[in-house]
Amino acid sequence: MKNQCTTHENSINSCDLYLVAGRVCDCENEFKLVSATSAEEAEDIFEKYVRGEAGIKGNDFYIEHCQKISEMNLNVLTINTLA
């Protein structure tokens, strides 16, 4: 399934989308959807973006979460999960 990306006007395959969360040391967590071919690439793109936004080069960087959107259905909790 392809979706139209309104900001860049290119099509993005939802199978290539990752939800990435992380932060530069002592800064707030950031969450972004990243289009990438692997988790490693998604983390790299995310880190470069967050560092660029914060203007920070040398501090530690932490990735808290990186998962393919297409695999997130495995983490869905329902009322039946609690039974």
OpenMM code with the backbone's topology and positions (N, CA, C; nanometers):
from openmm import Vec3, app, unit

residues = "MET LYS ASN GLN CYS THR THR HIS GLU ASN SER ILE ASN SER CYS ASP LEU TYR LEU VAL ALA GLY ARG VAL CYS ASP CYS GLU ASN GLU PHE LYS LEU VAL SER ALA THR SER ALA GLU GLU ALA GLU ASP ILE PHE GLU LYS TYR VAL ARG GLY GLU ALA GLY ILE LYS GLY ASN ASP PHE TYR ILE GLU HIS CYS GLN LYS ILE SER GLU MET ASN LEU ASN VAL LEU THR ILE ASN THR LEU ALA".split()
positions = [
    Vec3(0.0842, -0.1183, 0.0000),
    Vec3(0.0000, 0.0000, 0.0000),
    Vec3(0.0883, 0.1241, 0.0000),
    Vec3(0.0611, 0.2164, -0.0886),
    Vec3(0.1389, 0.3394, -0.0969),
    Vec3(0.0537, 0.4568, -0.0514),
    Vec3(0.1176, 0.5456, 0.0208),
    Vec3(0.0528, 0.6688, 0.0661),
    Vec3(0.1274, 0.7872, 0.0081),
    Vec3(0.0558, 0.8951, -0.0130),
    Vec3(0.1183, 1.0158, -0.0646),
    Vec3(0.1718, 1.0986, 0.0506),
    Vec3(0.2963, 1.1329, 0.0463),
    Vec3(0.3565, 1.2185, 0.1485),
    Vec3(0.3300, 1.3631, 0.1088),
    Vec3(0.2546, 1.4341, 0.1890),
    Vec3(0.2141, 1.5693, 0.1506),
    Vec3(0.3270, 1.6700, 0.1615),
    Vec3(0.4269, 1.6451, 0.2497),
    Vec3(0.5318, 1.7439, 0.2656),
    Vec3(0.6384, 1.7340, 0.1567),
    Vec3(0.6645, 1.6141, 0.1081),
    Vec3(0.7698, 1.5980, 0.0078),
    Vec3(0.7168, 1.5582, -0.1297),
    Vec3(0.5861, 1.5332, -0.1361),
    Vec3(0.5202, 1.4988, -0.2609),
    Vec3(0.5812, 1.3778, -0.3295),
    Vec3(0.6344, 1.2817, -0.2524),
    Vec3(0.6738, 1.1546, -0.3097),
    Vec3(0.5947, 1.0461, -0.2388),
    Vec3(0.5823, 0.9321, -0.3065),
    Vec3(0.5082, 0.8241, -0.2430),
    Vec3(0.6000, 0.7499, -0.1465),
    Vec3(0.5422, 0.7087, -0.0346),
    Vec3(0.6173, 0.6377, 0.0682),
    Vec3(0.5496, 0.5043, 0.0920),
    Vec3(0.6269, 0.3983, 0.0883),
    Vec3(0.5759, 0.2657, 0.1149),
    Vec3(0.5676, 0.2487, 0.2658),
    Vec3(0.4489, 0.2180, 0.3175),
    Vec3(0.4330, 0.2048, 0.4620),
    Vec3(0.5185, 0.0921, 0.5189),
    Vec3(0.5609, -0.0028, 0.4361),
    Vec3(0.6488, -0.1099, 0.4821),
    Vec3(0.7885, -0.0577, 0.5137),
    Vec3(0.8208, 0.0599, 0.4653),
    Vec3(0.9525, 0.1186, 0.4893),
    Vec3(0.9495, 0.2276, 0.5956),
    Vec3(0.8408, 0.2381, 0.6708),
    Vec3(0.8302, 0.3392, 0.7749),
    Vec3(0.8645, 0.2797, 0.9110),
    Vec3(0.9446, 0.3535, 0.9861),
    Vec3(0.9833, 0.3142, 1.1210),
    Vec3(0.9404, 0.4227, 1.2175),
    Vec3(0.8915, 0.3832, 1.3354),
    Vec3(0.8681, 0.4774, 1.4434),
    Vec3(0.9950, 0.4777, 1.5269),
    Vec3(1.0579, 0.5947, 1.5351),
    Vec3(1.1844, 0.6064, 1.6077),
    Vec3(1.1673, 0.7101, 1.7184),
    Vec3(1.2162, 0.6750, 1.8364),
    Vec3(1.2145, 0.7663, 1.9504),
    Vec3(1.3538, 0.7691, 2.0102),
    Vec3(1.3957, 0.8877, 2.0503),
    Vec3(1.5269, 0.9003, 2.1110),
    Vec3(1.5540, 1.0439, 2.1484),
    Vec3(1.6785, 1.0676, 2.1936),
    Vec3(1.7102, 1.2027, 2.2385),
    Vec3(1.8607, 1.2229, 2.2455),
    Vec3(1.8991, 1.3487, 2.2385),
    Vec3(2.0345, 1.3908, 2.2713),
    Vec3(2.0385, 1.3986, 2.4228),
    Vec3(2.1509, 1.3629, 2.4827),
    Vec3(2.1673, 1.3642, 2.6281),
    Vec3(2.1157, 1.4956, 2.6874),
    Vec3(2.0337, 1.4852, 2.7915),
    Vec3(1.9779, 1.5988, 2.8655),
    Vec3(1.8748, 1.6796, 2.7877),
    Vec3(1.8259, 1.6273, 2.6760),
    Vec3(1.7204, 1.6947, 2.5995),
    Vec3(1.5931, 1.6099, 2.6041),
    Vec3(1.4844, 1.6673, 2.5568),
    Vec3(1.3562, 1.5979, 2.5535),
    Vec3(1.3564, 1.4880, 2.4476),
    Vec3(1.2761, 1.3833, 2.4699),
    Vec3(1.2589, 1.2784, 2.3709),
    Vec3(1.1905, 1.3343, 2.2466),
    Vec3(1.2281, 1.2826, 2.1334),
    Vec3(1.1662, 1.3149, 2.0049),
    Vec3(1.1086, 1.1850, 1.9484),
    Vec3(0.9973, 1.1945, 1.8766),
    Vec3(0.9357, 1.0817, 1.8091),
    Vec3(0.9131, 1.1210, 1.6646),
    Vec3(0.9565, 1.0376, 1.5720),
    Vec3(0.9370, 1.0668, 1.4299),
    Vec3(0.9100, 0.9369, 1.3542),
    Vec3(0.8338, 0.9486, 1.2464),
    Vec3(0.8227, 0.8409, 1.1494),
    Vec3(0.9333, 0.8637, 1.0477),
    Vec3(1.0108, 0.7588, 1.0217),
    Vec3(1.1263, 0.7708, 0.9330),
    Vec3(1.1119, 0.6701, 0.8203),
    Vec3(1.1267, 0.7160, 0.6979),
    Vec3(1.1266, 0.6276, 0.5823),
    Vec3(1.2699, 0.5813, 0.5586),
    Vec3(1.2916, 0.4483, 0.5670),
    Vec3(1.4264, 0.3931, 0.5540),
    Vec3(1.4180, 0.2482, 0.5092),
    Vec3(1.5308, 0.1948, 0.4645),
    Vec3(1.5350, 0.0560, 0.4184),
    Vec3(1.5743, -0.0423, 0.5283),
    Vec3(1.6195, 0.0081, 0.6433),
    Vec3(1.6564, -0.0776, 0.7558),
    Vec3(1.6435, 0.0018, 0.8852),
    Vec3(1.6416, -0.0696, 0.9963),
    Vec3(1.6352, -0.0022, 1.1263),
    Vec3(1.7598, 0.0825, 1.1487),
    Vec3(1.8742, 0.0318, 1.1065),
    Vec3(1.9996, 0.1069, 1.1234),
    Vec3(1.9954, 0.2379, 1.0473),
    Vec3(1.9436, 0.2327, 0.9247),
    Vec3(1.9322, 0.3548, 0.8450),
    Vec3(1.8317, 0.4510, 0.9088),
    Vec3(1.7218, 0.3986, 0.9597),
    Vec3(1.6209, 0.4827, 1.0255),
    Vec3(1.6803, 0.5532, 1.1464),
    Vec3(1.7577, 0.4808, 1.2259),
    Vec3(1.8209, 0.5405, 1.3433),
    Vec3(1.9206, 0.6489, 1.3038),
    Vec3(1.9964, 0.6249, 1.1974),
    Vec3(2.0945, 0.7229, 1.1506),
    Vec3(2.0259, 0.8501, 1.1005),
    Vec3(1.9215, 0.8345, 1.0206),
    Vec3(1.8464, 0.9495, 0.9693),
    Vec3(1.7870, 1.0282, 1.0860),
    Vec3(1.7287, 0.9566, 1.1812),
    Vec3(1.6670, 1.0193, 1.2974),
    Vec3(1.7695, 1.0975, 1.3792),
    Vec3(1.8834, 1.0359, 1.4060),
    Vec3(1.9864, 1.1034, 1.4856),
    Vec3(2.0355, 1.2301, 1.4170),
    Vec3(2.0607, 1.2218, 1.2865),
    Vec3(2.1064, 1.3407, 1.2137),
    Vec3(2.0019, 1.4514, 1.2190),
    Vec3(1.8751, 1.4144, 1.2072),
    Vec3(1.7679, 1.5143, 1.2131),
    Vec3(1.7615, 1.5794, 1.3514),
    Vec3(1.7584, 1.4973, 1.4560),
    Vec3(1.7457, 1.5512, 1.5923),
    Vec3(1.8662, 1.6368, 1.6283),
    Vec3(1.9846, 1.5911, 1.5955),
    Vec3(2.1050, 1.6705, 1.6240),
    Vec3(2.1014, 1.8029, 1.5479),
    Vec3(2.0542, 1.8000, 1.4241),
    Vec3(2.0443, 1.9227, 1.3450),
    Vec3(1.9448, 2.0201, 1.4046),
    Vec3(1.8295, 1.9686, 1.4519),
    Vec3(1.7283, 2.0541, 1.5139),
    Vec3(1.7798, 2.1147, 1.6438),
    Vec3(1.8533, 2.0348, 1.7214),
    Vec3(1.9033, 2.0823, 1.8505),
    Vec3(2.0334, 2.1595, 1.8358),
    Vec3(2.0997, 2.1459, 1.7214),
    Vec3(2.2273, 2.2135, 1.7000),
    Vec3(2.3379, 2.1579, 1.7884),
    Vec3(2.3290, 2.0287, 1.8211),
    Vec3(2.4252, 1.9657, 1.9122),
    Vec3(2.5075, 1.8627, 1.8350),
    Vec3(2.6369, 1.8680, 1.8520),
    Vec3(2.7251, 1.7761, 1.7799),
    Vec3(2.7833, 1.6659, 1.8680),
    Vec3(2.8341, 1.6976, 1.9871),
    Vec3(2.9183, 1.6038, 2.0587),
    Vec3(2.8572, 1.5209, 2.1699),
    Vec3(2.7392, 1.5562, 2.2201),
    Vec3(2.6833, 1.4840, 2.3343),
    Vec3(2.6371, 1.3437, 2.2973),
    Vec3(2.6150, 1.2621, 2.4012),
    Vec3(2.5640, 1.1268, 2.3805),
    Vec3(2.4257, 1.1319, 2.3185),
    Vec3(2.3947, 1.0278, 2.2407),
    Vec3(2.2647, 1.0176, 2.1764),
    Vec3(2.2058, 0.8819, 2.2101),
    Vec3(2.0775, 0.8816, 2.2419),
    Vec3(2.0110, 0.7581, 2.2827),
    Vec3(1.8911, 0.7299, 2.1925),
    Vec3(1.8864, 0.6092, 2.1377),
    Vec3(1.7684, 0.5622, 2.0660),
    Vec3(1.6891, 0.4783, 2.1661),
    Vec3(1.5682, 0.5203, 2.1948),
    Vec3(1.4840, 0.4492, 2.2905),
    Vec3(1.3984, 0.3432, 2.2224),
    Vec3(1.3615, 0.3687, 2.0962),
    Vec3(1.2700, 0.2776, 2.0269),
    Vec3(1.2876, 0.2938, 1.8767),
    Vec3(1.2898, 0.1811, 1.8069),
    Vec3(1.2912, 0.1828, 1.6598),
    Vec3(1.2218, 0.0558, 1.6130),
    Vec3(1.1069, 0.0743, 1.5487),
    Vec3(1.0303, -0.0416, 1.5040),
    Vec3(0.9570, -0.0092, 1.3752),
    Vec3(0.9506, -0.1092, 1.2885),
    Vec3(0.8753, -0.0940, 1.1637),
    Vec3(0.7276, -0.0797, 1.1948),
    Vec3(0.6645, 0.0153, 1.1300),
    Vec3(0.5208, 0.0362, 1.1475),
    Vec3(0.4440, -0.0904, 1.1084),
    Vec3(0.4877, -0.1577, 1.0030),
    Vec3(0.4172, -0.2771, 0.9564),
    Vec3(0.4227, -0.3914, 1.0571),
    Vec3(0.5128, -0.3854, 1.1552),
    Vec3(0.5241, -0.4897, 1.2570),
    Vec3(0.4593, -0.4490, 1.3895),
    Vec3(0.4076, -0.3292, 1.3973),
    Vec3(0.3550, -0.2801, 1.5238),
    Vec3(0.2250, -0.3487, 1.5644),
    Vec3(0.1552, -0.4111, 1.4714),
    Vec3(0.0320, -0.4805, 1.5074),
    Vec3(0.0587, -0.5935, 1.6066),
    Vec3(0.1831, -0.6400, 1.6165),
    Vec3(0.2184, -0.7442, 1.7123),
    Vec3(0.2166, -0.6919, 1.8557),
    Vec3(0.2185, -0.5596, 1.8723),
    Vec3(0.2212, -0.4974, 2.0044),
    Vec3(0.0884, -0.4397, 2.0486),
    Vec3(-0.0176, -0.4672, 1.9763),
    Vec3(-0.1473, -0.4094, 2.0083),
    Vec3(-0.2063, -0.4783, 2.1310),
    Vec3(-0.2449, -0.3994, 2.2287),
    Vec3(-0.3108, -0.4515, 2.3471),
    Vec3(-0.4612, -0.4262, 2.3359),
    Vec3(-0.5387, -0.5222, 2.3767),
    Vec3(-0.6840, -0.5078, 2.3792),
    Vec3(-0.7326, -0.5513, 2.5165),
    Vec3(-0.8596, -0.5317, 2.5410),
    Vec3(-0.9187, -0.5762, 2.6673),
    Vec3(-0.9023, -0.7272, 2.6833),
    Vec3(-0.9017, -0.8007, 2.5710),
    Vec3(-0.8850, -0.9450, 2.5749),
    Vec3(-0.7431, -0.9845, 2.6170),
    Vec3(-0.6461, -0.8953, 2.5941),
    Vec3(-0.5073, -0.9223, 2.6336),
    Vec3(-0.4986, -0.9350, 2.7847),
    Vec3(-0.5824, -0.8588, 2.8559),
    Vec3(-0.5785, -0.8564, 3.0019),
    Vec3(-0.6515, -0.9739, 3.0664),
    Vec3(-0.7350, -1.0421, 2.9907),
    Vec3(-0.8156, -1.1529, 3.0459),
    Vec3(-0.7346, -1.2779, 3.0661),
] * unit.nanometer
topology = app.Topology()
chain = topology.addChain("A")
for resn in residues:
    res = topology.addResidue(resn, chain)
    for name in ("N", "CA", "C"):
        topology.addAtom(name, app.Element.getBySymbol(name[0]), res)
